[in-house]
């Protein structure tokens, strides 16, 4: 039912864009109809070929389909308000509207493709009296929503690993959606992630896209990459820090935050890894810092407003309750279209200090 609904919505969006183009250039209506239909159907061709095990053949269709999905989303957000402006009496022709939107969509899409490939390194300093006695700062690197799959670049993944290693973190954590389909092709990416250096360990939790890709196999690849999956459990790192992880709600295992946090009372600083930026009131006072992702910061503006409707959490660092913080990452990769507009990807480096 969900697949049918999404297909219908995307179909209507594509028809809307076709009608806009056809009104501007009626003589090219057949060309526009054929082009839009092929672009729309390419994503379905990719899914069909993937299901039949023809992964290499499906890759170009996937790239075309997802790129068009992102570009059509940008085009729609420009077309809808311009149509409203026409209704309200702003004088411009259908042809001028189409040319302007096509030009703006092309420029914004090129910028979004560029922005998706250059991640930012955000540095966050946190002090806690629970870390009294800690000598040097404890550095934690967070990646989230890397979405390794059909559209991934090994070169970019290597750059992510090199950048993290350059900051010499003591701990590396992944807050879900590390892998996203095409798992049979992920061996080079697994080898690359294995090169992440973290003397106190690497930890990960599941995200919804690991579930869609095949949870058991995705988490096996996560372990092969050197990460310890925290599935509703916690693990002591040293005398100052314990890391707990919660399963994603899409997982058959189901999240059990109480089970993950109930064993933490003896440890000073409690770090909670949780893919979605929800706050469970029952966990009040049971952890110090929650790291999450999932929303991508909207990925392509203005979809940030849709994520804000679904989740109240703010991007970046915010206070959930007294002395309890959440850091919501925009994610290190991109889902589907390798485009990011006003939502650049990030790696986050935390420095935990006594104070």
C-alpha positions as YAML, in Angstrom:
chain: A
units: angstrom
residues:
- id: 1
  name: UNK
  ca: [0.00, 0.00, 0.00]
- id: 2
  name: UNK
  ca: [2.85, 2.38, 0.90]
- id: 3
  name: UNK
  ca: [4.60, 1.62, -2.42]
- id: 4
  name: UNK
  ca: [1.39, 2.29, -4.36]
- id: 5
  name: UNK
  ca: [0.81, 5.58, -2.52]
- id: 6
  name: UNK
  ca: [4.36, 6.81, -3.12]
- id: 7
  name: UNK
  ca: [4.15, 5.81, -6.78]
- id: 8
  name: UNK
  ca: [0.88, 7.72, -7.15]
- id: 9
  name: UNK
  ca: [2.26, 10.86, -5.50]
- id: 10
  name: UNK
  ca: [5.40, 10.81, -7.67]
- id: 11
  name: UNK
  ca: [3.29, 10.15, -10.74]
- id: 12
  name: UNK
  ca: [1.09, 13.18, -10.03]
- id: 13
  name: UNK
  ca: [4.17, 15.35, -9.41]
- id: 14
  name: UNK
  ca: [5.66, 14.30, -12.75]
- id: 15
  name: UNK
  ca: [2.38, 14.91, -14.54]
- id: 16
  name: UNK
  ca: [2.20, 18.39, -12.99]
- id: 17
  name: UNK
  ca: [5.69, 19.22, -14.28]
- id: 18
  name: UNK
  ca: [4.82, 17.80, -17.71]
- id: 19
  name: UNK
  ca: [1.72, 19.98, -17.92]
- id: 20
  name: UNK
  ca: [3.78, 23.06, -17.05]
- id: 21
  name: UNK
  ca: [6.26, 22.27, -19.83]
- id: 22
  name: UNK
  ca: [3.54, 21.38, -22.35]
- id: 23
  name: UNK
  ca: [1.68, 24.64, -21.72]
- id: 24
  name: UNK
  ca: [4.89, 26.57, -22.39]
- id: 25
  name: UNK
  ca: [5.81, 24.68, -25.58]
- id: 26
  name: UNK
  ca: [2.73, 22.84, -26.94]
- id: 27
  name: UNK
  ca: [4.61, 21.65, -30.04]
- id: 28
  name: UNK
  ca: [7.03, 19.73, -27.79]
- id: 29
  name: UNK
  ca: [4.34, 18.05, -25.68]
- id: 30
  name: UNK
  ca: [5.13, 14.54, -26.99]
- id: 31
  name: UNK
  ca: [8.84, 15.04, -26.32]
- id: 32
  name: UNK
  ca: [8.15, 16.24, -22.78]
- id: 33
  name: UNK
  ca: [5.70, 13.38, -22.10]
- id: 34
  name: UNK
  ca: [8.19, 10.76, -23.31]
- id: 35
  name: UNK
  ca: [11.12, 12.28, -21.38]
- id: 36
  name: UNK
  ca: [9.23, 12.65, -18.11]
- id: 37
  name: UNK
  ca: [7.78, 9.14, -18.39]
- id: 38
  name: UNK
  ca: [11.19, 7.56, -19.01]
- id: 39
  name: UNK
  ca: [12.80, 9.49, -16.16]
- id: 40
  name: UNK
  ca: [9.94, 8.55, -13.82]
- id: 41
  name: UNK
  ca: [10.01, 4.86, -14.82]
- id: 42
  name: UNK
  ca: [13.81, 4.54, -14.55]
- id: 43
  name: UNK
  ca: [13.57, 4.31, -10.77]
- id: 44
  name: UNK
  ca: [11.08, 1.45, -11.02]
- id: 45
  name: UNK
  ca: [13.35, -0.28, -13.56]
- id: 46
  name: UNK
  ca: [16.22, -0.02, -11.06]
- id: 47
  name: UNK
  ca: [14.15, -1.57, -8.28]
- id: 48
  name: UNK
  ca: [12.94, -4.38, -10.56]
- id: 49
  name: UNK
  ca: [16.46, -5.21, -11.76]
- id: 50
  name: UNK
  ca: [17.76, -5.15, -8.17]
- id: 51
  name: UNK
  ca: [15.05, -7.57, -7.06]
- id: 52
  name: UNK
  ca: [16.08, -9.93, -9.87]
- id: 53
  name: UNK
  ca: [19.70, -9.82, -8.75]
- id: 54
  name: UNK
  ca: [20.98, -7.80, -11.72]
- id: 55
  name: UNK
  ca: [22.68, -5.24, -9.52]
- id: 56
  name: UNK
  ca: [25.27, -3.90, -11.97]
- id: 57
  name: UNK
  ca: [22.62, -3.38, -14.65]
- id: 58
  name: UNK
  ca: [20.32, -1.57, -12.23]
- id: 59
  name: UNK
  ca: [22.94, 1.00, -11.13]
- id: 60
  name: UNK
  ca: [22.61, 3.44, -14.07]
- id: 61
  name: UNK
  ca: [18.81, 3.32, -13.85]
- id: 62
  name: UNK
  ca: [19.06, 3.99, -10.12]
- id: 63
  name: UNK
  ca: [21.33, 6.99, -10.65]
- id: 64
  name: UNK
  ca: [19.06, 8.45, -13.35]
- id: 65
  name: UNK
  ca: [15.87, 7.80, -11.37]
- id: 66
  name: UNK
  ca: [17.09, 9.21, -8.08]
- id: 67
  name: UNK
  ca: [18.73, 12.22, -9.70]
- id: 68
  name: UNK
  ca: [15.47, 13.02, -11.46]
- id: 69
  name: UNK
  ca: [13.60, 12.51, -8.18]
- id: 70
  name: UNK
  ca: [15.75, 15.20, -6.56]
- id: 71
  name: UNK
  ca: [15.58, 17.57, -9.52]
- id: 72
  name: UNK
  ca: [11.82, 17.16, -9.88]
- id: 73
  name: UNK
  ca: [11.43, 17.95, -6.19]
- id: 74
  name: UNK
  ca: [13.37, 21.18, -6.68]
- id: 75
  name: UNK
  ca: [11.37, 21.99, -9.82]
- id: 76
  name: UNK
  ca: [8.09, 21.39, -8.01]
- id: 77
  name: UNK
  ca: [8.99, 23.74, -5.15]
- id: 78
  name: UNK
  ca: [9.67, 26.45, -7.75]
- id: 79
  name: UNK
  ca: [6.68, 25.73, -10.00]
- id: 80
  name: UNK
  ca: [3.97, 25.66, -7.34]
- id: 81
  name: UNK
  ca: [4.57, 29.19, -5.99]
- id: 82
  name: UNK
  ca: [5.01, 30.59, -9.51]
- id: 83
  name: UNK
  ca: [1.63, 29.10, -10.50]
- id: 84
  name: UNK
  ca: [0.12, 30.69, -7.40]
- id: 85
  name: UNK
  ca: [1.66, 34.01, -8.40]
- id: 86
  name: UNK
  ca: [0.01, 33.73, -11.83]
- id: 87
  name: UNK
  ca: [-3.36, 33.02, -10.21]
- id: 88
  name: UNK
  ca: [-2.91, 36.11, -8.05]
- id: 89
  name: UNK
  ca: [-2.34, 38.21, -11.15]
- id: 90
  name: UNK
  ca: [1.43, 38.49, -11.50]
- id: 91
  name: UNK
  ca: [1.96, 39.04, -15.24]
- id: 92
  name: UNK
  ca: [4.32, 36.55, -16.90]
- id: 93
  name: UNK
  ca: [3.81, 33.99, -19.64]
- id: 94
  name: UNK
  ca: [3.84, 30.20, -19.37]
- id: 95
  name: UNK
  ca: [6.94, 30.15, -21.56]
- id: 96
  name: UNK
  ca: [8.79, 32.63, -19.35]
- id: 97
  name: UNK
  ca: [7.76, 30.62, -16.30]
- id: 98
  name: UNK
  ca: [9.08, 27.36, -17.77]
- id: 99
  name: UNK
  ca: [12.38, 28.85, -18.94]
- id: 100
  name: UNK
  ca: [12.95, 30.51, -15.56]
- id: 101
  name: UNK
  ca: [12.14, 27.35, -13.60]
- id: 102
  name: UNK
  ca: [14.25, 25.14, -15.88]
- id: 103
  name: UNK
  ca: [17.24, 27.47, -15.49]
- id: 104
  name: UNK
  ca: [16.82, 27.79, -11.72]
- id: 105
  name: UNK
  ca: [16.36, 24.03, -11.29]
- id: 106
  name: UNK
  ca: [19.54, 23.34, -13.28]
- id: 107
  name: UNK
  ca: [21.61, 25.80, -11.27]
- id: 108
  name: UNK
  ca: [20.25, 24.66, -7.91]
- id: 109
  name: UNK
  ca: [20.70, 20.98, -8.83]
- id: 110
  name: UNK
  ca: [24.33, 21.55, -9.81]
- id: 111
  name: UNK
  ca: [24.93, 23.35, -6.54]
- id: 112
  name: UNK
  ca: [23.13, 20.60, -4.61]
- id: 113
  name: UNK
  ca: [25.32, 17.94, -6.27]
- id: 114
  name: UNK
  ca: [28.43, 19.92, -5.32]
- id: 115
  name: UNK
  ca: [27.20, 20.48, -1.76]
- id: 116
  name: UNK
  ca: [26.45, 16.78, -1.28]
- id: 117
  name: UNK
  ca: [30.06, 15.89, -2.01]
- id: 118
  name: UNK
  ca: [31.74, 18.22, 0.47]
- id: 119
  name: UNK
  ca: [30.98, 17.47, 4.09]
- id: 120
  name: UNK
  ca: [31.65, 19.79, 6.99]
- id: 121
  name: UNK
  ca: [33.42, 18.90, 10.20]
- id: 122
  name: UNK
  ca: [31.50, 20.27, 13.18]
- id: 123
  name: UNK
  ca: [33.31, 20.45, 16.52]
- id: 124
  name: UNK
  ca: [31.29, 20.34, 19.72]
- id: 125
  name: UNK
  ca: [32.75, 20.79, 23.21]
- id: 126
  name: UNK
  ca: [30.83, 19.45, 26.20]
- id: 127
  name: UNK
  ca: [31.83, 19.68, 29.84]
- id: 128
  name: UNK
  ca: [30.43, 17.51, 32.62]
- id: 129
  name: UNK
  ca: [31.20, 17.16, 36.33]
- id: 130
  name: UNK
  ca: [30.79, 13.41, 35.79]
- id: 131
  name: UNK
  ca: [34.11, 13.46, 33.96]
- id: 132
  name: UNK
  ca: [36.04, 14.71, 36.98]
- id: 133
  name: UNK
  ca: [39.44, 13.09, 36.93]
- id: 134
  name: UNK
  ca: [39.52, 12.83, 33.15]
- id: 135
  name: UNK
  ca: [42.87, 14.10, 31.98]
- id: 136
  name: UNK
  ca: [42.88, 14.79, 28.26]
- id: 137
  name: UNK
  ca: [39.57, 15.44, 26.47]
- id: 138
  name: UNK
  ca: [37.73, 12.38, 25.23]
- id: 139
  name: UNK
  ca: [37.09, 12.71, 21.49]
- id: 140
  name: UNK
  ca: [34.12, 11.04, 19.82]
- id: 141
  name: UNK
  ca: [33.49, 11.10, 16.05]
- id: 142
  name: UNK
  ca: [29.90, 10.70, 14.88]
- id: 143
  name: UNK
  ca: [28.87, 9.64, 11.40]
- id: 144
  name: UNK
  ca: [25.23, 9.12, 10.51]
- id: 145
  name: UNK
  ca: [23.15, 8.23, 7.46]
- id: 146
  name: UNK
  ca: [26.10, 7.38, 5.23]
- id: 147
  name: UNK
  ca: [23.65, 5.32, 3.11]
- id: 148
  name: UNK
  ca: [26.25, 3.13, 1.46]
- id: 149
  name: UNK
  ca: [24.54, 1.54, -1.52]
- id: 150
  name: UNK
  ca: [23.82, 2.04, -5.20]
- id: 151
  name: UNK
  ca: [24.81, 5.72, -5.38]
- id: 152
  name: UNK
  ca: [27.84, 5.61, -3.10]
- id: 153
  name: UNK
  ca: [31.31, 6.76, -4.02]
- id: 154
  name: UNK
  ca: [34.25, 4.78, -2.68]
- id: 155
  name: UNK
  ca: [36.47, 7.83, -3.17]
- id: 156
  name: UNK
  ca: [34.19, 9.94, -0.97]
- id: 157
  name: UNK
  ca: [33.98, 7.19, 1.66]
- id: 158
  name: UNK
  ca: [37.77, 7.05, 1.80]
- id: 159
  name: UNK
  ca: [37.80, 10.83, 2.32]
- id: 160
  name: UNK
  ca: [35.36, 10.45, 5.23]
- id: 161
  name: UNK
  ca: [37.62, 7.83, 6.83]
- id: 162
  name: UNK
  ca: [40.76, 9.92, 6.28]
- id: 163
  name: UNK
  ca: [39.14, 13.03, 7.75]
- id: 164
  name: UNK
  ca: [38.00, 11.19, 10.86]
- id: 165
  name: UNK
  ca: [41.42, 9.58, 11.38]
- id: 166
  name: UNK
  ca: [43.03, 13.00, 11.02]
- id: 167
  name: UNK
  ca: [41.12, 14.14, 14.13]
- id: 168
  name: UNK
  ca: [42.36, 11.10, 16.09]
- id: 169
  name: UNK
  ca: [39.10, 10.24, 17.87]
- id: 170
  name: UNK
  ca: [39.12, 7.83, 20.79]
- id: 171
  name: UNK
  ca: [35.68, 6.55, 19.79]
- id: 172
  name: UNK
  ca: [33.75, 6.39, 16.49]
- id: 173
  name: UNK
  ca: [29.97, 5.94, 16.42]
- id: 174
  name: UNK
  ca: [27.47, 5.45, 13.61]
- id: 175
  name: UNK
  ca: [23.90, 6.46, 14.40]
- id: 176
  name: UNK
  ca: [22.13, 4.35, 11.78]
- id: 177
  name: UNK
  ca: [21.63, 3.96, 8.03]
- id: 178
  name: UNK
  ca: [25.25, 3.03, 7.47]
- id: 179
  name: UNK
  ca: [24.21, 0.64, 4.67]
- id: 180
  name: UNK
  ca: [21.33, 1.07, 2.25]
- id: 181
  name: UNK
  ca: [20.86, -1.73, -0.28]
- id: 182
  name: UNK
  ca: [23.09, -3.41, -2.87]
- id: 183
  name: UNK
  ca: [24.77, -5.22, 0.02]
- id: 184
  name: UNK
  ca: [26.48, -7.72, -2.27]
- id: 185
  name: UNK
  ca: [28.54, -4.85, -3.72]
- id: 186
  name: UNK
  ca: [29.60, -3.39, -0.39]
- id: 187
  name: UNK
  ca: [32.85, -5.32, 0.23]
- id: 188
  name: UNK
  ca: [35.14, -2.42, -0.85]
- id: 189
  name: UNK
  ca: [33.24, -0.03, 1.43]
- id: 190
  name: UNK
  ca: [33.50, -2.46, 4.34]
- id: 191
  name: UNK
  ca: [37.27, -2.66, 3.81]
- id: 192
  name: UNK
  ca: [37.43, 1.13, 3.75]
- id: 193
  name: UNK
  ca: [35.46, 1.56, 6.99]
- id: 194
  name: UNK
  ca: [37.69, -1.00, 8.67]
- id: 195
  name: UNK
  ca: [40.50, 1.55, 8.39]
- id: 196
  name: UNK
  ca: [38.77, 3.89, 10.85]
- id: 197
  name: UNK
  ca: [41.05, 4.18, 13.88]
- id: 198
  name: UNK
  ca: [39.47, 4.39, 17.33]
- id: 199
  name: UNK
  ca: [41.41, 2.96, 20.30]
- id: 200
  name: UNK
  ca: [38.31, 2.81, 22.52]
- id: 201
  name: UNK
  ca: [36.17, 1.16, 19.85]
- id: 202
  name: UNK
  ca: [33.62, 1.72, 17.12]
- id: 203
  name: UNK
  ca: [29.90, 1.36, 17.86]
- id: 204
  name: UNK
  ca: [26.78, 1.45, 15.70]
- id: 205
  name: UNK
  ca: [23.00, 1.19, 15.89]
- id: 206
  name: UNK
  ca: [20.53, 0.16, 13.22]
- id: 207
  name: UNK
  ca: [18.55, 2.59, 11.10]
- id: 208
  name: UNK
  ca: [15.39, 2.08, 9.10]
- id: 209
  name: UNK
  ca: [17.31, 1.65, 5.84]
- id: 210
  name: UNK
  ca: [19.32, -1.26, 7.22]
- id: 211
  name: UNK
  ca: [15.95, -2.90, 7.83]
- id: 212
  name: UNK
  ca: [14.82, -2.20, 4.25]
- id: 213
  name: UNK
  ca: [18.11, -3.52, 2.84]
- id: 214
  name: UNK
  ca: [18.10, -6.69, 4.95]
- id: 215
  name: UNK
  ca: [18.79, -6.14, 8.64]
- id: 216
  name: UNK
  ca: [20.78, -9.27, 9.47]
- id: 217
  name: UNK
  ca: [23.08, -8.93, 6.47]
- id: 218
  name: UNK
  ca: [23.47, -5.17, 6.95]
- id: 219
  name: UNK
  ca: [24.42, -5.59, 10.61]
- id: 220
  name: UNK
  ca: [26.84, -8.37, 9.66]
- id: 221
  name: UNK
  ca: [28.55, -5.96, 7.26]
- id: 222
  name: UNK
  ca: [28.60, -3.40, 10.07]
- id: 223
  name: UNK
  ca: [30.47, -5.87, 12.26]
- id: 224
  name: UNK
  ca: [32.85, -6.76, 9.43]
- id: 225
  name: UNK
  ca: [33.59, -3.03, 9.14]
- id: 226
  name: UNK
  ca: [34.79, -3.11, 12.74]
- id: 227
  name: UNK
  ca: [31.74, -1.70, 14.50]
- id: 228
  name: UNK
  ca: [30.12, -3.28, 17.55]
- id: 229
  name: UNK
  ca: [26.33, -3.17, 17.06]
- id: 230
  name: UNK
  ca: [24.48, -1.99, 20.16]
- id: 231
  name: UNK
  ca: [21.03, -3.50, 19.84]
- id: 232
  name: UNK
  ca: [19.12, -2.47, 22.97]
- id: 233
  name: UNK
  ca: [22.22, -2.88, 25.08]
- id: 234
  name: UNK
  ca: [25.10, -0.90, 26.54]
- id: 235
  name: UNK
  ca: [28.83, -1.36, 26.76]
- id: 236
  name: UNK
  ca: [31.35, 0.16, 29.13]
- id: 237
  name: UNK
  ca: [34.17, 1.90, 27.27]
- id: 238
  name: UNK
  ca: [36.32, 2.98, 30.21]
- id: 239
  name: UNK
  ca: [35.88, 4.27, 33.75]
- id: 240
  name: UNK
  ca: [34.40, 7.53, 32.45]
- id: 241
  name: UNK
  ca: [32.08, 6.47, 29.64]
- id: 242
  name: UNK
  ca: [29.42, 3.93, 28.74]
- id: 243
  name: UNK
  ca: [27.75, 3.76, 25.33]
- id: 244
  name: UNK
  ca: [24.19, 2.50, 24.92]
- id: 245
  name: UNK
  ca: [22.36, 1.82, 21.67]
- id: 246
  name: UNK
  ca: [18.69, 1.48, 20.78]
- id: 247
  name: UNK
  ca: [17.26, -0.53, 17.87]
- id: 248
  name: UNK
  ca: [15.34, 1.38, 15.21]
- id: 249
  name: UNK
  ca: [11.52, 1.15, 15.41]
- id: 250
  name: UNK
  ca: [11.44, -0.44, 11.92]
- id: 251
  name: UNK
  ca: [13.45, -3.41, 13.19]
- id: 252
  name: UNK
  ca: [11.69, -6.69, 14.06]
- id: 253
  name: UNK
  ca: [13.63, -6.61, 17.33]
- id: 254
  name: UNK
  ca: [11.86, -3.34, 18.28]
- id: 255
  name: UNK
  ca: [13.50, -0.61, 20.37]
- id: 256
  name: UNK
  ca: [13.88, -1.20, 24.10]
- id: 257
  name: UNK
  ca: [15.44, 1.93, 25.54]
- id: 258
  name: UNK
  ca: [14.78, 0.83, 29.11]
- id: 259
  name: UNK
  ca: [16.83, -2.34, 28.60]
- id: 260
  name: UNK
  ca: [19.67, -0.36, 27.05]
- id: 261
  name: UNK
  ca: [19.79, 2.22, 29.85]
- id: 262
  name: UNK
  ca: [18.85, 0.31, 33.00]
- id: 263
  name: UNK
  ca: [22.37, -1.06, 33.50]
- id: 264
  name: UNK
  ca: [24.11, 2.32, 33.37]
- id: 265
  name: UNK
  ca: [23.68, 3.55, 36.93]
- id: 266
  name: UNK
  ca: [27.28, 2.79, 37.96]
- id: 267
  name: UNK
  ca: [28.96, 4.59, 35.08]
- id: 268
  name: UNK
  ca: [29.72, 8.32, 35.10]
- id: 269
  name: UNK
  ca: [28.91, 9.63, 31.59]
- id: 270
  name: UNK
  ca: [26.23, 7.91, 29.52]
- id: 271
  name: UNK
  ca: [26.18, 8.24, 25.73]
- id: 272
  name: UNK
  ca: [23.00, 7.09, 23.95]
- id: 273
  name: UNK
  ca: [23.00, 6.20, 20.25]
- id: 274
  name: UNK
  ca: [19.56, 6.37, 18.69]
- id: 275
  name: UNK
  ca: [18.85, 6.70, 14.97]
- id: 276
  name: UNK
  ca: [15.68, 8.76, 15.23]
- id: 277
  name: UNK
  ca: [15.72, 11.97, 17.30]
- id: 278
  name: UNK
  ca: [12.91, 11.00, 19.65]
- id: 279
  name: UNK
  ca: [13.09, 11.61, 23.39]
- id: 280
  name: UNK
  ca: [11.48, 9.07, 25.67]
- id: 281
  name: UNK
  ca: [10.31, 10.83, 28.88]
- id: 282
  name: UNK
  ca: [10.95, 7.58, 30.75]
- id: 283
  name: UNK
  ca: [14.66, 8.05, 30.03]
- id: 284
  name: UNK
  ca: [14.80, 11.38, 31.85]
- id: 285
  name: UNK
  ca: [17.95, 11.46, 33.96]
- id: 286
  name: UNK
  ca: [19.27, 8.17, 32.57]
- id: 287
  name: UNK
  ca: [21.75, 9.49, 29.98]
- id: 288
  name: UNK
  ca: [23.83, 12.59, 29.35]
- id: 289
  name: UNK
  ca: [24.10, 12.89, 25.57]
- id: 290
  name: UNK
  ca: [21.98, 11.38, 22.81]
- id: 291
  name: UNK
  ca: [23.36, 11.23, 19.27]
- id: 292
  name: UNK
  ca: [20.85, 10.87, 16.43]
- id: 293
  name: UNK
  ca: [20.39, 11.38, 12.69]
- id: 294
  name: UNK
  ca: [17.65, 10.20, 10.31]
- id: 295
  name: UNK
  ca: [16.25, 13.59, 9.19]
- id: 296
  name: UNK
  ca: [19.19, 14.68, 6.96]
- id: 297
  name: UNK
  ca: [18.25, 18.24, 7.81]
- id: 298
  name: UNK
  ca: [15.62, 17.85, 5.09]
- id: 299
  name: UNK
  ca: [18.43, 17.08, 2.57]
- id: 300
  name: UNK
  ca: [16.82, 19.24, -0.12]
- id: 301
  name: UNK
  ca: [15.25, 22.51, 0.94]
- id: 302
  name: UNK
  ca: [12.46, 23.13, 1.77]
- id: 303
  name: UNK
  ca: [11.83, 19.52, 2.93]
- id: 304
  name: UNK
  ca: [13.29, 20.55, 6.29]
- id: 305
  name: UNK
  ca: [9.79, 21.78, 7.12]
- id: 306
  name: UNK
  ca: [8.42, 18.26, 6.60]
- id: 307
  name: UNK
  ca: [11.01, 16.76, 8.96]
- id: 308
  name: UNK
  ca: [10.11, 19.40, 11.54]
- id: 309
  name: UNK
  ca: [6.50, 18.26, 11.34]
- id: 310
  name: UNK
  ca: [7.59, 14.70, 12.05]
- id: 311
  name: UNK
  ca: [10.24, 15.47, 14.69]
- id: 312
  name: UNK
  ca: [10.39, 18.36, 17.14]
- id: 313
  name: UNK
  ca: [14.15, 18.07, 17.58]
- id: 314
  name: UNK
  ca: [16.37, 20.90, 16.38]
- id: 315
  name: UNK
  ca: [19.42, 20.34, 14.23]
- id: 316
  name: UNK
  ca: [22.67, 20.48, 16.14]
- id: 317
  name: UNK
  ca: [22.93, 20.56, 19.92]
- id: 318
  name: UNK
  ca: [19.86, 21.08, 22.09]
- id: 319
  name: UNK
  ca: [18.84, 20.40, 25.66]
- id: 320
  name: UNK
  ca: [16.19, 17.72, 26.11]
- id: 321
  name: UNK
  ca: [15.96, 17.99, 29.88]
- id: 322
  name: UNK
  ca: [18.17, 19.42, 32.61]
- id: 323
  name: UNK
  ca: [21.72, 18.13, 31.99]
- id: 324
  name: UNK
  ca: [20.54, 15.92, 29.11]
- id: 325
  name: UNK
  ca: [21.49, 16.86, 25.57]
- id: 326
  name: UNK
  ca: [20.70, 15.77, 22.04]
- id: 327
  name: UNK
  ca: [22.89, 16.27, 19.01]
- id: 328
  name: UNK
  ca: [20.95, 15.83, 15.77]
- id: 329
  name: UNK
  ca: [23.26, 15.35, 12.80]
- id: 330
  name: UNK
  ca: [22.38, 16.31, 9.22]
- id: 331
  name: UNK
  ca: [24.03, 13.04, 8.21]
- id: 332
  name: UNK
  ca: [27.29, 12.24, 6.45]
- id: 333
  name: UNK
  ca: [25.83, 10.88, 3.23]
- id: 334
  name: UNK
  ca: [22.68, 11.29, 1.16]
- id: 335
  name: UNK
  ca: [19.68, 9.08, 0.57]
- id: 336
  name: UNK
  ca: [18.59, 8.46, -3.03]
- id: 337
  name: UNK
  ca: [19.46, 11.55, -5.06]
- id: 338
  name: UNK
  ca: [23.04, 12.57, -4.33]
- id: 339
  name: UNK
  ca: [21.87, 16.13, -3.88]
- id: 340
  name: UNK
  ca: [21.83, 18.36, -0.82]
- id: 341
  name: UNK
  ca: [20.42, 21.84, -0.94]
- id: 342
  name: UNK
  ca: [21.02, 24.09, 2.11]
- id: 343
  name: UNK
  ca: [21.64, 20.95, 4.18]
- id: 344
  name: UNK
  ca: [25.36, 20.08, 3.85]
- id: 345
  name: UNK
  ca: [26.50, 16.68, 5.14]
- id: 346
  name: UNK
  ca: [28.63, 16.56, 8.25]
- id: 347
  name: UNK
  ca: [31.05, 14.66, 10.43]
- id: 348
  name: UNK
  ca: [30.80, 15.68, 14.07]
- id: 349
  name: UNK
  ca: [33.72, 15.64, 16.49]
- id: 350
  name: UNK
  ca: [32.79, 15.86, 20.18]
- id: 351
  name: UNK
  ca: [35.27, 16.74, 22.88]
- id: 352
  name: UNK
  ca: [34.12, 15.65, 26.34]
- id: 353
  name: UNK
  ca: [35.88, 17.48, 29.16]
- id: 354
  name: UNK
  ca: [35.67, 17.69, 32.92]
- id: 355
  name: UNK
  ca: [33.97, 20.79, 34.21]
...
